[in-house]
Amino acid sequence: MIDVLYDNKVESRMARENERYEEVNQLTGTYLFEYDVENHSYYVCANYENMFELTDDMKVGPWSMLESLKTDDESREELYAFIQKVKMKTDKRQITLKLKTVNGEWKWFSIVVQSLLGLNNSLARVLVVIQDIDEEMRVKKELAYRTSYDSITQLYNAESFYKRTAERLEVDEEARYAVISVGIDHFTVIADRFGIEASNKCLKFLSACIINHLKWEDVACRYDADVFVVLKKYDNDDELVDFAKQLSNEFAIEEAKRCGSTLAFGIYKVVNNDLPVQLMCDRSLLARREARGNKILNYAFYNDKIRLMRRYHSEMESEMEGALVNKEFLMYLQPKIDLKTGKIHGAEALVRWQHKPDEIRMPGDFLPLFESNGFIKKLDEYMWDAAAQFISEIKEEGMLVPISVNISRYHVDNSDLVKTLSEITKRHGIENKYLELEITETLFTQDVTKLYKVMQSLQENGFVLEMDDFGSGYSSLNMLREAPVGVVKIDRYFIDEILLTKKGQIVIENTVNMLKQLGMLVVAEGVEKREQVDFLKSVKCDVVQGYYFSKPVPAENFRKMLREEKQNA
C-alpha cells in the first residue's frame, strides 16, 4: 500500500512538472521534439501542433521531423546544408529561418539542434528546440529598413545610395551612367502655406514619378529635404534631358503650382567610376544650383565652368577668416531719401570685399557661399558692429540717422539674436532703434513660429524691423497681417513695373495705401529714374532708395553727404 501511494505521488508530481514545462513552452513560444534512437520514437511537446503541421510519416527517423519543416525556396538549401552539418558533428548548432506554420503564415524561428551520443559513440538522441522570434526579427528588419530607407518616400537614403551606386558602377563599369539631382524650388513655401502634409504629398508624388522612370539598373534616393538623387544609365545626352522634361511635366501638384514651385535638375555624367559617390552627388548638386529659378531651362550639366566656380569658392573659403581679421570686408552705404523733405532719411549697409588693392568682390560673389557654409554669422556680426560704430560717430557730429543691416536665417536658427544685437548697441552707446534690421521676405516662407517669436522680442527691445523685398514671394499678405514689422521695403521688381504698365502703377499705388493704413513706413528700392520718383511721391510713398540718388558708397563718402546736408540746412 505504501509503495502504491508513493508511486501515485511521484506520478502526480511529474505530471504537475510536465504541465508547468508545457506552460513555459507555450508562454515563451518554444516548440521542441526529441528523437530516441534506441526506442525509435519521438517525444513532441504538446503545443507543437498548434504551430507546425505534424503527421505520422514525419516521425520515421532521427532527422525526418527536422527535414519536414517547410521553408521557402531560398531557405530550403540552407536548411538541408544545416542538417548535413548536424549529422556530422555532435556540437550544438543553430540556424534562423522563415518557416511556414500550420495556418499558412510565414514566421521567423530560431532552430537549435543538439545530437547526443551513447555507447560506442553512436547516436542516441536528437534534441530540437524551435523558438518563435518573429517579432524580434520584424523589429530588426524595421530598424534595418529605417537605416537604409527614407520613411516618407520609401526610397534609399543618402548613405544607402552611396553604397548601392558604388556597387552598380563596379559591376557595370563599361556602361554610361549619370548622377542626377532633382529639387523642388520654393518647397518651404508649400509647407508654410498648406502644412507639412501638403509638402509630404509633393515628396511622395515626385518619388512615384521618379520610380516610374527607373530601369532595373538605376538607383534613386531622397537625398535631403526636397532633393532627390538618381543614378541613371543612358546612351546619349538626350535621354537625360528627356528624363528631366518628363518629370517636370508630370510634377502637377496643385499646392506646388500655387506656390510657383517647379523642379530643377543638376546632371553629372560619370567619367571616373572610382570617384567617391558623394563627390559625384556634390557635382550634380552644384550643377542644379545653376538651374534653380530658371523657368526656361530647368536643368544644367556639370562642366568646366562649374568646376572652376567650385575652385573659386574653395579659394574664398580659405581666405575668408583672414579677410575678416584684416578688415578686408568694407561697409558701403546707400542713402535712403525722405520724399517729403528730400533729405537723407538713413542708409542701408552693404558689404564689399577688398580682396586686393585693385579688386573688389561684390556680395553676389561670396554671400551665397557664406550663407551655405555658415560664415555669414561672423560676417553679419562684423557688419552690425561696423554700422553701430558709424552711427555712434555721426551721433557725435549731430548727424544722427538710422542705418539698416541685414539679418540672415542663420541668426534666427543658431544664435541669441536679441542678446548679440543689444550688446553691440550698448558697446557703442546708441539707441537700438537706430540700428534697423532688414529681414528678407524669403525668411517668412520657412518656419515662421520661431521667427515671429524672435522678431517680437527684438521689437520689444526697441529695434525697428523692416521687411525687405516685399512682393517677391508668395505669402506677403499673410505675413503683413501677422509679422511684427514697422517698415516695409517694396521690391525693385514692382518699381520697374511703374514705367511699363498702367496695371503696375495701380498695384504700387494700392500697395502703398494698404501699408500706410496698417501704420507702416513704406520704402521703395531700386529707384533709378525721375518718373519713378514723381510717381512714388504722388502715391505718398515715404522713403526711396536707388541709383537715381546715389549708388552704394564707402562710409566716409556717406559721412561727407551728411556733413554737406548739415551745412546747407
Buried (B, 14 or more C-beta within 10 A) or exposed (E): EEEEEEEEEEEEEEEEEEEEBEEEBBEEBBBBBBBEBEEEEBEBBBBBEEBBBBEEEBBEBBBEBBEBBBBEEEBEEEBEEBBEEBBEEEEEBEBBBBBBBEEEEEBBBBBBBBBEEEEEEEBBBBBBBBBBBBEEBEEEEEEEEEEBBBEEBEBBBBEBBBBBBBEBBEEEEEBBBBBBBBBBBBBBBBBBBBEEEBBBBBBBBBBEBBBEBBEEEBBBBBBBEBBBBBBBBBEEEEEBBEBBBEBBEBBEBEBBEBBBBBBBBBBBBBEEBEBEBBEBBBBBBBBBBBBBEEEEEBBBBBBEEBEEBBEEBEEBBEBBEEBBEEEBBBBBBBBBBBBEEEBBBBBBBBBBBBBEEEEBBEBEBBBEBBBEEEBBBBBBBBBBBBBBBBBBEBBEEEBBBBBBBBBBBBBBEEBEBBEBBBEBBEEBEBEBEBBBBBBBBBBBBBBBEEBBEBBBBBBEBEBBBBBBBBBBBBBBEEBBEEBBBBBBBBBBEBBBBBEEEEEBBEBBBEBBEBBBEEEBBBBBBBBBBEEBBEBBEEBEBBBBBBEBBBEBBEBEEBBEBBEEBBEEE
